[in-house]
Amino acid sequence: MKLLFVGPSLPDAAKLCGDVLAVRPPAVHGDVLVAVRAGATAIGIIDGGFEHVAPVWHKEILYALQGGVAVFGAASMGALRAVECAAFGMVGIGQIYEDYASGRRLDDADVALLHGPAELAYPALSLPLVNVDATLDRMEAERIVETREAARLRDAARRLFYKDRTWPAILKAAQNRTEWTVTTQLLTEWTVNQKRQDALALVQEMTSWSGKKPEKRSDWTFRATSLWRMAANQS
């Protein structure tokens, strides 16, 4: 069984995955352990809960890897955990993962966004910083926006709390000047959804996964600490 934890990064995942991947809501503490116990052979983590719930635990990912379960991560919480657990065999996928792995990106909040409920297909209510950067990169490359203008917009976006970050809010925070050519409409038209692109790459990777067990990348052994045993007994 291949199992995928996903939400706002790829709201149409169930339709895209069909019968190949079993789709579950964003991962929280204990979900990976439950998936392993249910017989998962491969687990993909794209989205994960954090603010009001305990996030997916590194220890349960290590438990899965030690048991020969392949674990993939991308786009959002999955990219963060993939960087943190790469030395143990978790596989990171996509540009966002690469940015964190290389040190070009450091703040966990860069992937965060405010969104609506699952019943409404997780509508995005704010703009994650990774998408802001990807969009401005594209617009700079196409000479739609000048480097000076893009730098000011990036700085403004970084100053905003993730729940408040939208193109209109970014323009306002940047104190947009009348001579600037960039507008909310133009930014919206050129928006790059990097989180979705990386999520699709993970789905493709898991779809073509041959069933090969993860390669152990260092000499480590899973240790069932007292805290782990307590958490495992509660799951």
C-alpha positions as CSV (number, residue, x, y, z in Angstrom):
1,M,0.0,0.0,0.0
2,K,1.3,3.4,-1.0
3,L,-0.1,6.2,1.2
4,L,0.0,10.0,0.7
5,F,-0.6,12.7,3.3
6,V,-1.7,15.8,1.4
7,G,-4.0,18.8,1.6
8,P,-3.8,22.4,0.4
9,S,-0.6,21.9,-1.7
10,L,-2.5,19.5,-4.0
11,P,-6.3,19.6,-3.2
12,D,-7.2,17.5,-6.2
13,A,-4.8,14.7,-5.1
14,A,-7.5,12.0,-4.8
15,K,-8.5,12.5,-8.4
16,L,-4.9,12.6,-9.7
17,C,-3.8,9.5,-7.7
18,G,-6.8,7.3,-8.5
19,D,-6.2,3.8,-7.1
20,V,-2.4,4.1,-7.2
21,L,-2.0,6.1,-4.0
22,A,-4.3,6.1,-0.9
23,V,-4.8,9.7,-0.1
24,R,-5.0,10.9,3.5
25,P,-5.4,14.4,5.1
26,P,-2.3,16.4,6.2
27,A,-0.1,14.3,8.5
28,V,-0.1,15.0,12.2
29,H,1.6,13.3,15.2
30,G,1.0,9.6,15.1
31,D,-0.3,9.3,11.5
32,V,2.9,7.8,10.1
33,L,3.0,5.2,12.9
34,V,-0.6,4.2,12.2
35,A,0.2,4.0,8.5
36,V,3.1,1.6,9.1
37,R,1.0,-0.6,11.4
38,A,-1.7,-0.7,8.7
39,G,0.9,-2.2,6.2
40,A,2.1,0.8,4.2
41,T,5.1,0.0,2.1
42,A,5.6,3.6,0.9
43,I,4.6,6.9,2.6
44,G,4.5,10.3,1.0
45,I,4.3,13.4,3.2
46,I,3.4,16.7,1.4
47,D,1.2,18.6,3.9
48,G,1.1,18.4,7.7
49,G,-0.8,20.1,10.5
50,F,1.2,22.2,13.0
51,E,-0.3,25.2,14.8
52,H,-3.2,23.7,16.7
53,V,-2.1,20.1,16.6
54,A,1.1,18.2,17.2
55,P,3.0,17.9,13.9
56,V,4.2,14.6,12.5
57,W,7.1,13.3,14.6
58,H,10.6,12.6,13.3
59,K,10.7,9.5,15.5
60,E,7.8,7.9,13.7
61,I,9.5,8.6,10.3
62,L,12.6,6.9,11.6
63,Y,10.5,4.0,12.8
64,A,9.0,3.6,9.3
65,L,12.5,3.8,7.7
66,Q,13.9,1.2,10.1
67,G,11.1,-1.1,9.2
68,G,11.9,-0.9,5.5
69,V,9.1,1.5,4.5
70,A,10.1,4.1,1.9
71,V,9.3,7.6,3.0
72,F,9.1,10.6,0.6
73,G,8.7,14.3,1.3
74,A,8.1,17.4,-0.7
75,A,6.4,20.9,-1.0
76,S,5.5,21.8,2.5
77,M,5.9,19.9,5.8
78,G,7.1,17.0,3.8
79,A,10.1,19.0,2.5
80,L,11.0,20.1,6.0
81,R,10.9,16.6,7.4
82,A,12.8,15.2,4.4
83,V,15.7,17.6,5.0
84,E,15.7,16.7,8.7
85,C,15.5,13.0,8.1
86,A,17.6,12.7,4.8
87,A,20.6,11.3,6.7
88,F,18.4,8.3,7.8
89,G,17.0,7.5,4.3
90,M,13.9,9.8,3.8
91,V,13.8,10.9,0.2
92,G,13.2,14.6,-0.5
93,I,11.8,15.8,-3.9
94,G,11.4,19.2,-5.6
95,Q,12.8,22.7,-5.6
96,I,11.5,23.6,-2.1
97,Y,13.3,20.6,-0.6
98,E,16.5,21.5,-2.5
99,D,16.3,25.1,-1.3
100,Y,16.1,23.9,2.4
101,A,18.7,21.2,1.9
102,S,21.2,23.6,0.4
103,G,20.7,26.2,3.1
104,R,19.3,28.8,0.6
105,R,16.1,28.7,2.7
106,L,16.0,28.4,6.5
107,D,12.6,29.5,7.9
108,D,10.0,26.8,8.3
109,A,7.3,29.5,7.9
110,D,8.3,30.0,4.2
111,V,5.9,27.1,3.3
112,A,3.1,28.0,5.6
113,L,-0.3,29.4,4.4
114,L,-3.8,30.0,5.6
115,H,-6.4,27.9,4.0
116,G,-10.0,26.8,4.2
117,P,-11.4,23.4,5.3
118,A,-11.0,20.1,3.5
119,E,-14.8,20.1,2.7
120,L,-14.1,23.1,0.5
121,A,-11.0,21.6,-1.1
122,Y,-8.6,23.6,1.1
123,P,-9.0,27.0,-0.6
124,A,-5.8,29.1,-0.2
125,L,-6.5,32.3,1.8
126,S,-2.9,33.5,1.9
127,L,0.3,33.1,-0.2
128,P,3.2,31.0,0.9
129,L,6.6,32.7,0.6
130,V,8.0,29.9,-1.6
131,N,5.4,30.8,-4.2
132,V,6.2,34.5,-3.9
133,D,9.8,33.8,-4.6
134,A,9.1,31.4,-7.5
135,T,6.8,34.0,-9.0
136,L,9.3,36.9,-8.8
137,D,12.0,34.6,-10.1
138,R,9.9,33.9,-13.2
139,M,8.9,37.5,-13.7
140,E,12.6,38.7,-13.4
141,A,13.7,36.0,-15.9
142,E,11.0,37.2,-18.3
143,R,11.9,40.8,-17.7
144,I,8.3,41.5,-16.5
145,V,9.6,43.1,-13.3
146,E,12.9,44.9,-12.6
147,T,15.4,43.5,-10.1
148,R,15.0,46.5,-7.8
149,E,11.2,46.1,-7.8
150,A,11.4,42.4,-7.2
151,A,13.8,42.8,-4.3
152,R,11.5,45.3,-2.6
153,L,8.5,43.0,-3.1
154,R,10.5,40.0,-1.6
155,D,11.5,42.1,1.4
156,A,7.9,43.2,2.0
157,A,6.6,39.6,1.7
158,R,9.1,38.4,4.3
159,R,7.9,41.0,6.8
160,L,4.3,39.8,6.6
161,F,2.9,37.1,8.9
162,Y,2.1,34.1,6.8
163,K,-1.7,34.4,7.4
164,D,-1.7,38.0,6.1
165,R,0.5,37.5,3.0
166,T,-1.4,38.2,-0.2
167,W,-0.4,40.1,-3.3
168,P,-2.4,43.2,-2.3
169,A,-0.9,43.1,1.2
170,I,2.6,42.7,-0.3
171,L,2.2,45.6,-2.6
172,K,0.9,47.8,0.2
173,A,3.8,46.7,2.5
174,A,6.2,47.5,-0.2
175,Q,4.8,51.0,-0.5
176,N,4.2,50.6,-4.2
177,R,5.1,53.6,-6.2
178,T,2.8,54.9,-9.0
179,E,5.7,54.5,-11.6
180,W,6.0,50.8,-10.9
181,T,4.6,48.6,-13.6
182,V,3.7,45.7,-11.3
183,T,0.0,45.3,-10.2
184,T,-2.0,42.8,-8.3
185,Q,-3.5,41.6,-11.5
186,L,-0.1,41.1,-13.1
187,L,1.3,39.3,-10.1
188,T,-1.8,37.0,-10.0
189,E,-1.5,36.2,-13.7
190,W,2.2,35.3,-13.4
191,T,1.9,33.4,-10.0
192,V,3.9,30.2,-9.8
193,N,2.5,27.6,-7.5
194,Q,5.8,25.9,-6.5
195,K,4.2,23.9,-3.8
196,R,1.9,22.3,-6.3
197,Q,4.7,21.6,-8.8
198,D,6.7,19.9,-6.1
199,A,3.7,17.9,-4.9
200,L,3.1,16.6,-8.4
201,A,6.7,15.6,-8.7
202,L,6.3,13.5,-5.5
203,V,3.1,11.9,-6.8
204,Q,5.0,11.0,-10.0
205,E,7.9,9.6,-8.0
206,M,5.7,7.4,-5.8
207,T,3.6,6.3,-8.8
208,S,6.6,4.9,-10.5
209,W,8.3,3.6,-7.3
210,S,9.3,0.0,-7.9
211,G,8.9,-1.2,-4.3
212,K,12.6,-1.0,-3.5
213,K,13.3,-0.6,0.2
214,P,15.0,2.6,1.3
215,E,18.7,2.6,1.4
216,K,20.2,3.2,4.8
217,R,22.4,6.3,4.6
218,S,24.2,6.0,7.8
219,D,24.9,3.6,10.6
220,W,22.0,4.1,12.9
221,T,19.6,2.0,14.9
222,F,16.1,2.9,15.9
223,R,15.8,3.2,19.7
224,A,12.5,2.7,21.4
225,T,12.8,5.3,24.2
226,S,10.4,5.5,27.0
227,L,8.8,8.6,25.3
228,W,8.4,6.6,22.1
229,R,6.8,3.6,23.9
230,M,4.4,5.9,25.6
231,A,3.4,7.7,22.3
232,A,3.2,4.4,20.5
233,N,0.9,2.9,23.0
234,Q,-1.4,5.9,22.6
235,S,-1.6,5.6,18.8
